[in-house]
Amino acid sequence: MRTTMDPDQMLQRAAELTVELHPDSWQSVTTGTGGVAHGRSLLWALDAFESPTTPRAVARLAAERAQSPTAWVDAMESIRALYGAGALYPVGAGPRIGHERGFARESQHVQMLDDEARTSAFLRAIRTQVTSEDIVVDVGTGTGILAIAAARAGARHVYAIEQSVMAEVAEAGARAHGVADRLTVLRGSSTNVVLPEPATLVVSEIIGDDPFDEGVLPTLSDVAHRLAAPGARYIPEVLTPVIQPVRLTAEDLDKRFYTSAAAQRWQSLYGIDFSYLLQHPGRPEAACFERRLSRLPGEAVEHAVELPPIRFPDDRQTYAADVEWCGSDRANALALGFQLTLAPGVELSSLIGGEGRTHWGVMVWVPRPSSDIDLRRPGLVTVKWSGGKTSIALVHATHSAEH
Ligand SMILES: C[S@@+](CC[C@H](N)C(=O)[O-])C[C@H]1O[C@@H](n2cnc3c(N)ncnc32)[C@H](O)[C@@H]1O
């Protein structure tokens, strides 16, 4: 998410937007570069920005038009969400891909550097791949660690691109390591940057818990077309989305859904009859996703199912796959993760050994309480990742009510 929105900055609307209308007046807007906004007044806000204007002017307009304080809050939230997703962006800045997601914050980088499995694997891949002939581009350099490693590995020149204020930190890193003459930090989104020479090696770690929500597909596709030489190598070279069937315990399931036991417990605590909640469960496709679980929950059932891999560069803007399986057991949830081949022989997985040893959170999809995914019956699972919005559907797989 973009961290700050200046109320007096002129904003314009991104050209390519897809709008979806959901029940309960919710709307989603997906940008052509993968950003997603959710809100109740997105369409109104997009209309208000038909020609470039400032958030303050639109807030005034909303105050005049809104029928209630809630409607005004919805309008403001929608503007913020559109801005965060890149559907509105400063005039003259050019649309930005993906989200900044608080990468200006030190804590994010501490988490990533503390992830030894991730960081060591990237450093190993860089050491084995960089040659003295290479022009390296590090897309999203953050602290500068991968760019500094590439310079130390002897690259002819390294261009490190960073859209957040971390660019200054990376510059300090280049000076501290005495490689500032071979490492140039470029501040801005990679989509707006031009390099003086094409890159022969593209390094990037712009992979989120949902591997696509930092915009890796559109970002690297743009890099391939504008910043990389034909035949350039990529670290990572392959991204393989993975589904791991898991079995959550009854206790785990009870923590995720309204159950009569929970309703009774809350009634005894708060004196309110909560049985109405049992009639209104959350929407299955949204409510059952959980992100950033620090480890794989429950017990792994069967082996992980690998989805069709993406070998960079790849021109897809979103990822969708149908997977068929036929196993010998039953699961009640699916964990979504990924494997990265950083370089030949250098692999990294967000679901390592089920222990969640990387900083990446595991996304878990629970189809419905007390229902099983019968892996013994051939089933088809359709997964779609689109700029931070994930959908999953099971077709044919039998759901049984047994538990
Ligand atoms: C996950 S962090 C990785 C940082 C560092 N490369 C590392 O491995 O520790 C991703 C960084 O990329 C930046 N970023 C993401 N997409 C970008 C883009 N298209 N252009 C420039 N910076 C980008 C973010 O601001 C963030 O600092």
The ligand as a Tripos MOL2 file, in Angstrom:
@<TRIPOS>MOLECULE
LIG
   27    29     1     0     0
SMALL
NO_CHARGES

@<TRIPOS>ATOM
      1 C1         10.5930   -7.8350   -0.9160 C.3       1 LIG1
      2 S1         11.5730   -6.3680   -0.9210 S.3       1 LIG1
      3 C2         13.1770   -7.0150   -1.2960 C.3       1 LIG1
      4 C3         14.2890   -6.0600   -0.9410 C.3       1 LIG1
      5 C4         15.7020   -6.5960   -1.2370 C.3       1 LIG1
      6 N1         15.8910   -6.8330   -2.6630 N.3       1 LIG1
      7 C5         15.9840   -7.8660   -0.4680 C.2       1 LIG1
      8 O1         16.0540   -8.9220   -1.1190 O.co2     1 LIG1
      9 O2         16.1240   -7.8080    0.7630 O.co2     1 LIG1
     10 C6         11.0420   -5.6420   -2.4030 C.3       1 LIG1
     11 C7         11.5080   -4.2020   -2.5960 C.3       1 LIG1
     12 O3         11.2230   -3.8700   -3.9400 O.3       1 LIG1
     13 C8         10.6700   -2.5720   -4.0370 C.3       1 LIG1
     14 N2          9.8890   -2.6190   -5.2860 N.ar      1 LIG1
     15 C9          8.8810   -3.4820   -5.5810 C.ar      1 LIG1
     16 N3          8.4770   -3.3160   -6.8500 N.ar      1 LIG1
     17 C10         9.2710   -2.3370   -7.3770 C.ar      1 LIG1
     18 C11         9.3460   -1.7300   -8.6620 C.ar      1 LIG1
     19 N4          8.5370   -2.1030   -9.6450 N.pl3     1 LIG1
     20 N5         10.2410   -0.7330   -8.8490 N.ar      1 LIG1
     21 C12        11.0720   -0.3570   -7.8430 C.ar      1 LIG1
     22 N6         11.0450   -0.8990   -6.5990 N.ar      1 LIG1
     23 C13        10.1640   -1.8870   -6.3800 C.ar      1 LIG1
     24 C14         9.9100   -2.4130   -2.7420 C.3       1 LIG1
     25 O4          9.7550   -1.0470   -2.3960 O.3       1 LIG1
     26 C15        10.8130   -3.1660   -1.7750 C.3       1 LIG1
     27 O5         11.7710   -2.3210   -1.1820 O.3       1 LIG1
@<TRIPOS>BOND
     1     1     2 1
     2     2     3 1
     3     2    10 1
     4     3     4 1
     5     4     5 1
     6     5     6 1
     7     5     7 1
     8     7     8 2
     9     7     9 1
    10    10    11 1
    11    11    12 1
    12    11    26 1
    13    12    13 1
    14    13    14 1
    15    13    24 1
    16    14    15 ar
    17    14    23 ar
    18    15    16 ar
    19    16    17 ar
    20    17    18 ar
    21    17    23 ar
    22    18    19 1
    23    18    20 ar
    24    20    21 ar
    25    21    22 ar
    26    22    23 ar
    27    24    25 1
    28    24    26 1
    29    26    27 1
@<TRIPOS>SUBSTRUCTURE
     1 LIG1         1 GROUP 0 **** ****
